[in-house]
Amino acid sequence: MLHASAWRKAVGTLRFIAFSWAIGYGRRADLAPCVAIRHPGQVPQSGTRAGIQKKCDSIGLLLDSGSRPARRGSSGMTGLAKGGFYMLEINDLWVDVNGEQVLKGVNLTIPSGETHILFGKNGSGKSSLLMTIMGFRRYKVQQGRLSFKGQDITTMTIDQRAKMGIGLAFQRPPSIRGVKTRDVFNICNSNSVSCVELAGKFEFSGLMERELNVGFSGGEMKKSELLQLLLQDPELVMLDEPESGVDLENLEILGKAINKLLQKYLWRTRAKSGLVISHLGFILNYIEADTGYVLMDGSIHCRGNPRELFKGIQRHGYRECIQCQR
Amino acid sequence: MSEVRRNRAAQAKDKKAAFGTDVDLLQYQLLADHEGDALDLEALTQEDRDKIFQSGVDLEEKGRAGTFLQADHRIVHCAVKQPGLEVLPMAQALEEYSWLEEYYWQAVDVDADKYTAQAELHFQNGYFIRALEGQRITTPIQACLYMKHENTAQNVHNIIIAEEGSELNIISGCATAPHLQSGIHIGISEFYVKRGAKLTFTMIHDWAEEVMVRPRSGIVVEEDGLFLSNYVCLKPVHSLQMYPTTRLTGPGAVARFHSILVAPPGCELDIGARVVLEAPHTRAEIISRAITTGGVIKARGHLKGLKPDVKAHLECHGLILAEEGIIHAIPELEAHTAGAEMSHEAAVGKIAEEEIEYLMARGLTEEEATATIVRGFLNVQIEGLPPELQAKVDQAIEESEMSML
């Protein structure tokens, strides 16, 4: 006989699944799985269109349907941040690092409350895009415009952007000798949250007195990054491969942190936006992703339902995605 | 005995030192006993007190087991508040204890160079501190050598003895009066750490821009003894050169040196530590953090392993915060046996852009990020240092940051 508490747990889990379905899949029913982005000078060849469409369908992609991803109709939100602007708008962004073109005409818009995911091979420009949004000086904007909540941030310094509400969890954060993790947490802490309590909750207390990232494992670094962001509480949360190098047990804990960061369960009033890089797609289990992109060679090639997109990539690789739009 | 010593000194009085700019000692006045202002503790001005306080010496004597204060060549104050501890002016100690001859000029050679020679030929006191056998004096003892008279030479000789199984924590501040510009300080310090004893020596220097400083120290650590030296020099000085030698003579002896150095423009710091591991199972560590804001720093280190099963590490990290600054790390490892495990690590450069930008992404301005990294760089947590002395070191660092950035 099942114990009463086990029953309650089972019922709770079922309720939770139903709830997740209602807010997750239900909401995305009208969302096109993928929109291939047509680049200037690239004309779709009408003769083969039907054939390609068929192939794309099989991997969950659609050719350019001309529509933007639908926003949450049910919640009545417009997707615009306060003042009627998008959280993030990137127009025709060209970026150069040490003389090498790393971004080539990226266009991307993230409405308030939405989380978008970037897929792409190593070296496709995903991290470069995040670093450019954050304002790192090595990433020189040659052309184009970045705006955050309607304000042009293209020439702003990193700290100005951070203070406005942009936060980045680094893929490979630097080690800083002599600077304690606790000190960096205090720097991030914008809401006078108890750092000690937060660290305790995420099983991080033992690392607080250590020098930042000195001798940390991959998973510990990722955790440190996410906790820093939780303290910083940015409106635009950028995560650069938050799950890579993390063991399964810690993946759960990190998932929890990411949920919290992106307000996964606050779908009606969600105000946080996210831009997340993922290789492995695990992250899709922990966040409510609205739109996915495939980045190839410095530009965005497809846009669509992130789960479908990821399935397609798993099945056929990134190359197919590009094939699709031609 | 003393005759022989004086002869050796006389012969070395023009002998140049192995390192550092050569100083013409004749240009400095040697105060005779009757010269200069006689001082007692009450006669010290507030300015003097502040300067002395900044170098870690609290004239209120709160939380201190003993105090020694010498201004120029004169003893200002000498007091002991704890049994088992002796603090005496060196001249008096030499008079009272004939056995002190066995320690006097034994860890440092009297004819090493012109500075040791001058300290012998023109002896101007200094301090004698001793913890009696088995006495653990955990409360710090403070000693201050203060220079007040313009363009003079201060030649002191100190002996510190931690008898068997005892413990001593000394904070030694050296400073110059606020308006003093030039002078030379020669300080002979001989440390004897007996079997199972522990001696912590924390030295904070606060000199003036034209002052030359030539400390000459020797340390002998016996079986299972521990010698811990912390040296902090964050204020401008014209030229400071020292290269103390430590001998670990008994199995299990340990010596650790930490130095935190800042060289502003016009300042030359040539600072090192040498440890000879003469017995098996001895350990040594030399760690320095050096920052130049325009001055020259030579960070030397020499580890000499003579017996198997010894372990030693040498580490120098340097930060260059101004284009014209120079940091020269000169680490030397010398193993005379296969069983010596010795390593060194040196890194010199400017602050990594990546680290600054990382902290900027957390909301700090570029200046704040730089200050945080510099503070972290200097923040050496010294193992075994009593919290009170660590607080003094931290305070000195904090004060210097303001002027540095």
Boltz contact constraints between the chains, C-beta under 6 A:
constraints:
  - contact:
      token1: [A, 134]
      token2: [B, 361]
      max_distance: 6.0
  - contact:
      token1: [A, 136]
      token2: [B, 357]
      max_distance: 6.0
  - contact:
      token1: [A, 158]
      token2: [B, 357]
      max_distance: 6.0
  - contact:
      token1: [A, 158]
      token2: [B, 360]
      max_distance: 6.0
  - contact:
      token1: [A, 158]
      token2: [B, 361]
      max_distance: 6.0
  - contact:
      token1: [A, 159]
      token2: [B, 360]
      max_distance: 6.0
  - contact:
      token1: [A, 159]
      token2: [B, 363]
      max_distance: 6.0
  - contact:
      token1: [A, 159]
      token2: [B, 364]
      max_distance: 6.0
  - contact:
      token1: [A, 159]
      token2: [B, 365]
      max_distance: 6.0
  - contact:
      token1: [A, 162]
      token2: [B, 361]
      max_distance: 6.0
  - contact:
      token1: [A, 162]
      token2: [B, 363]
      max_distance: 6.0
  - contact:
      token1: [A, 163]
      token2: [B, 363]
      max_distance: 6.0
  - contact:
      token1: [A, 168]
      token2: [B, 361]
      max_distance: 6.0
  - contact:
      token1: [A, 174]
      token2: [B, 354]
      max_distance: 6.0
  - contact:
      token1: [A, 174]
      token2: [B, 355]
      max_distance: 6.0
  - contact:
      token1: [A, 174]
      token2: [B, 358]
      max_distance: 6.0
  - contact:
      token1: [A, 176]
      token2: [B, 355]
      max_distance: 6.0
  - contact:
      token1: [A, 178]
      token2: [B, 376]
      max_distance: 6.0
  - contact:
      token1: [A, 178]
      token2: [B, 377]
      max_distance: 6.0
  - contact:
      token1: [A, 178]
      token2: [B, 379]
      max_distance: 6.0
  - contact:
      token1: [A, 179]
      token2: [B, 376]
      max_distance: 6.0
  - contact:
      token1: [A, 187]
      token2: [B, 362]
      max_distance: 6.0
  - contact:
      token1: [A, 188]
      token2: [B, 362]
      max_distance: 6.0
